[in-house]
Amino acid sequence: QVQLVESGGGLVQAGGSLRLSCAASGRTFSSYAMGWFRQAPGKEREFVAAISWSGGSTYYADSVKCRFTISREYAKNTVYLQMNSLKPEDTAVYYCAADRLDYGLGKDPRDFGSWGQGTQVTVSS
């Protein structure tokens, strides 16, 4: 079972940047895809971005393409979400997640089954 701990959330003005981090433990980090999801108040949790087990493939929701970048650092067992040009509609609790299976691409959001506790991102206008 993988344990995930997010950090890096906070309050930022529109147009600003934040970098979220997610430290993983309890499972071989290099063997599974990782993803970021978010949930705004009163809304369903939605997919944001994912990165394959190898780091060679990445996927993004249309709403964040060209603004957010997902990456992973194997030496630190950590996945990152660099968020630029933030908008008020990006305000949400952000969760990182791990693919249930090994060696997946992370292309299907339904494949993610382990979740962190979340970190709040608030973008003021």
N, C-alpha and C positions, 0 to 999 in steps of 0.2 A: 504494500500500500504506500502510495506516495504522499508526502506532506508538503504543502505549498504555503509560503508566507509572502504576501505582497507588501510593498512599501513604495513610498514616493508620491503618494497623492497629496492634494492640498488645494489651496485657493489661488487662482490665477486670473488675470484679466484677459478678456477676449484678445486674440492675436498672440498670446503668450505661449510658452512651452512648458512641458513637464516630461520627466522620464520616470516611468514606473518600473519597478523591479519585482521579480518573483523568484525566491530561492526555493529550490526543490531538494527533497531528501527522501530516503527510504526506498529508492528504486534507481536503477542505472539510468542516469540522466540522458545519456547519449542514445538510448534505445527507443524513445517515444516522442511523438509530436507534442507541441505545447501551443496553447492558445490563450487569447484574452477575450473576455466577454464583459458586457456592462449592463447595468440595470438602473434605469431612471425611475424616480418616484411614480407610482401608478402605471408603470409599463412592464412588459415582459422583458426577461433577460434576452439580450441580443448578442450575436457574434460580432466581434470587432476585427480580430486578426489571428492567424495561425502560422506556425512554422513547422516544417517537417522534422523528423528525427535527425536527419543529416544536416539540416539547415539550408539545404539546397532549394527548397520550395517555400514560398510564402503566399498567403492568401489574405485578402482584405475585404471588409464590407465596403460597398460603394461610397458610403457616407464618410469614410475616413481615408480613402485612397488618395495618395499624393500628399497627405498631411501626417499620417502615422507610419512608423516603421517598427516592425517586430524583428528582434534579433536574439541570439542566444550565445552564451559564453560557457563552453563546456568545462573549463578549468574551475569555474565558480558555481557550476550547477544552477545557473541563473538565466532567466529569460527576461528581456526588456521590452518595453513599449515606449518608444520615443514619440511624443505627441507635440506637433507644431501647429501653428495657426489655429489655436483652440477657439471654439465657438461656445456660446452659452448652451447650445443643444448637446454639447459633449458632456455636460454635467451628469454624473451618474456614479454609482459604486462600480468599480472595476474589479473583476475577478480574473485570476489566472486559472488555467485548467490543464490537466494532463490527459492525453489520449489513453483510453483504456487498454489499447493493444500496443504491442511493440512494432516498430518499423513502419508506422503509418505516415501518410503524407500530412494528415491534419486537415484535409480538404472538406470533410463532412463534419459540421459542428456537432452532429449527434454522436460522434465517436468519443467525445470528451466526457469523462466520468468522475474525475477527482477535482475538487475545487478548493481554492484558498478562502480566507475569511473576508477578503475584499478590502479595497482602499478607496476612500472617497475623493472624487475629483469634482471641484466646483469652479465653473468658469463664469466670471461676472461680466456683465455688458458695460 
